Amino acid sequence: MTNREFKTSLYKHLASVTKAVSHASRLEILDLLVQGIFAVEYIAKQTNLSVASASQHLQVLKNSGLVECERHGKYIYYKIAGQEVRSTWYALRKLAFKHNDEIKSLLEDFRTKRNQLEQISTDELHKKLEKGEVYLIDVRPEEEFEAGHIKNALSRPKKMLEKTLDELPKDQEIVVYCRGPLCLMADEAVLYLKYQGFKAKRMENGFTDWLAENKPLAVG
């Protein structure tokens, strides 16, 4: 093999990895899997895909070395293939947010139209949690909360949140978080809480960013 053939072969293998993340559904799947390990059926439900379609996308990610699978009984579960994948996803998202004006405009326009929802950074939230100054709510599905969540957060998915309003403090700041900046569950919850008369803010990013910064976590 010549030097040229060797280099071409290397770049072809590298291209297979970048090709694996060139589909919107596969990026959404990665955004979910950086939080933990989930069954194919759960991944399909959360990404609004059929089980067959989700399985096909997962196979592409698996063949590229980005995710791994394991069998638990009759179910197949997927997870990211190491911390490098998580770091790569964060770097890719950060790059897109910084250099793609269309992405920034989409998010800013969306939130502006929703009465400019107040946000709080992960660092500021961390400080307030240590002082007991905020009431923290995780609005992700319970499966994701149990896989890992911010320490001292309470699990309140949408339906549960609506049923437990009388448990929330009217005189304390409420902070809501979900998966990350591309997730809208926290936006919906903050709008709902503000309409109900609560002082609510959205965590600027989300659980995956808190995880990346090695801040206090809990499981179960």
C-alpha positions in Angstrom: 0.0 0.0 0.0 1.4 3.4 -1.0 1.4 6.4 1.3 -1.4 7.9 -0.7 -3.6 4.8 -0.5 -2.9 4.6 3.2 -4.0 8.2 3.8 -7.1 7.8 1.6 -8.1 4.7 3.5 -7.7 6.5 6.9 -9.9 9.4 5.7 -12.5 7.0 4.4 -12.8 5.4 7.8 -13.0 8.9 9.4 -15.7 9.9 7.0 -17.8 6.9 8.1 -17.9 8.4 11.6 -18.9 11.9 10.4 -21.5 10.3 8.1 -23.0 8.6 11.1 -23.8 12.0 12.7 -25.0 13.6 9.5 -28.6 12.8 10.1 -30.9 14.8 12.4 -32.5 11.7 14.0 -29.1 10.2 14.9 -28.0 13.5 16.5 -31.2 13.5 18.6 -30.5 9.9 19.6 -27.0 10.8 20.7 -28.4 13.8 22.7 -30.6 11.3 24.5 -27.9 8.6 25.0 -25.3 11.0 26.6 -27.6 10.9 29.6 -27.5 7.1 30.1 -28.4 3.7 28.8 -31.9 3.1 27.3 -33.9 0.4 25.5 -34.6 0.7 21.7 -38.3 1.1 22.4 -37.7 4.0 24.8 -35.3 5.7 22.3 -37.9 5.3 19.5 -40.7 6.8 21.7 -38.6 9.8 22.8 -37.4 10.6 19.3 -40.8 10.1 17.6 -39.5 7.2 15.5 -40.8 3.8 14.8 -38.9 1.0 16.6 -37.7 -0.2 13.2 -36.4 3.2 12.1 -34.7 3.8 15.5 -33.0 0.4 15.3 -31.7 1.3 11.8 -30.2 4.6 13.1 -28.7 2.9 16.1 -27.1 0.3 13.9 -25.4 3.1 11.9 -24.1 4.7 15.1 -23.0 1.3 16.4 -21.1 0.4 13.1 -19.3 3.7 13.3 -18.2 2.9 16.9 -20.2 5.7 18.5 -22.6 3.6 20.5 -22.6 0.1 22.0 -25.5 -2.3 22.8 -26.2 -4.9 25.4 -29.0 -7.3 26.0 -31.0 -7.3 29.3 -33.5 -10.2 29.1 -35.4 -9.8 25.9 -34.6 -6.1 25.5 -31.7 -4.5 23.8 -30.2 -1.4 25.4 -27.9 1.2 23.9 -25.3 3.5 25.4 -22.6 5.8 24.1 -19.2 4.1 23.6 -17.2 6.1 26.1 -16.6 9.6 27.4 -15.0 10.6 24.1 -18.4 10.3 22.4 -20.0 12.5 25.0 -17.2 15.1 24.7 -17.5 15.0 20.9 -21.2 15.6 21.1 -20.7 18.6 23.4 -18.0 20.0 21.1 -20.1 19.6 18.0 -23.1 21.3 19.6 -21.0 24.1 20.9 -19.4 24.6 17.5 -22.8 24.7 15.8 -24.2 27.2 18.4 -21.2 29.5 17.9 -20.9 29.5 14.2 -24.4 28.7 12.8 -26.5 31.9 13.0 -29.6 30.0 11.9 -29.5 27.8 15.0 -29.0 30.7 17.3 -31.8 32.7 15.6 -34.2 29.7 15.8 -33.7 29.4 19.6 -33.8 33.1 20.3 -36.9 33.7 18.2 -38.6 30.7 19.8 -37.9 31.9 23.3 -38.6 35.6 22.5 -42.1 34.6 21.3 -42.6 32.8 24.6 -42.3 36.0 26.6 -38.5 35.9 26.9 -38.2 33.1 29.5 -35.6 33.9 32.2 -32.6 31.5 32.3 -30.0 30.7 34.9 -26.5 29.4 34.3 -25.2 26.1 35.7 -22.7 27.9 37.8 -25.3 30.3 39.3 -27.7 27.4 39.9 -24.9 25.4 41.6 -24.2 28.3 44.0 -27.9 28.8 44.8 -28.4 25.1 45.4 -25.6 25.0 47.9 -27.3 27.9 49.8 -30.8 26.3 49.6 -32.1 29.3 47.6 -33.9 27.5 44.8 -36.5 24.7 44.4 -35.2 22.5 41.6 -37.4 20.5 39.2 -36.4 17.9 36.7 -39.1 17.6 34.0 -37.5 14.8 32.0 -39.3 11.4 31.9 -38.9 9.4 35.1 -36.6 6.8 33.3 -34.1 9.5 32.6 -34.3 11.0 36.1 -33.6 7.5 37.6 -30.6 7.1 35.3 -29.1 10.2 36.8 -30.2 13.7 37.9 -28.9 16.9 39.6 -28.6 16.4 43.3 -31.6 17.6 45.3 -33.8 17.9 42.2 -37.4 16.6 42.3 -38.8 14.5 39.4 -41.9 16.3 38.0 -42.6 15.2 34.4 -45.4 17.2 32.8 -48.4 15.2 34.0 -47.0 14.9 37.5 -46.2 18.6 37.7 -49.8 19.5 36.9 -51.1 17.2 39.7 -48.7 18.5 42.4 -48.9 22.3 42.0 -50.1 22.7 45.6 -46.7 21.2 46.8 -44.7 24.0 45.1 -43.5 27.1 47.0 -45.1 30.4 45.9 -42.4 32.4 47.7 -39.3 30.7 46.4 -37.6 30.7 43.0 -38.3 27.6 41.0 -35.7 26.4 38.5 -36.7 23.9 35.8 -34.3 21.8 33.7 -34.5 19.1 31.1 -32.0 17.4 28.8 -30.3 20.4 27.3 -30.6 23.5 25.2 -32.2 21.6 22.3 -34.9 20.2 24.6 -38.1 22.1 25.1 -39.7 20.3 28.0 -38.3 22.9 30.5 -39.6 25.8 28.3 -43.1 24.3 28.4 -43.0 23.8 32.2 -41.7 27.3 32.9 -44.4 28.8 30.8 -47.0 26.7 32.6 -45.7 27.6 36.1 -45.5 31.3 35.3 -49.1 31.2 34.1 -50.0 29.6 37.5 -48.3 32.4 39.4 -45.0 30.9 40.3 -41.5 32.5 40.0 -39.9 30.1 37.5 -36.8 30.1 35.4 -35.2 27.6 33.0 -31.7 26.2 33.5 -29.8 27.7 30.7 -28.5 24.4 29.3 -29.6 21.2 30.8 -28.7 17.9 32.5 -26.1 16.9 30.0 -24.2 20.1 30.5 -24.3 19.7 34.3 -23.0 16.2 33.8 -20.2 17.5 31.5 -19.1 19.9 34.2 -18.9 17.2 36.9 -21.3 18.9 39.2 -23.1 17.0 42.0 -25.3 14.2 40.8 -27.7 11.6 42.2 -29.2 8.4 40.8 -32.4 6.4 41.5 
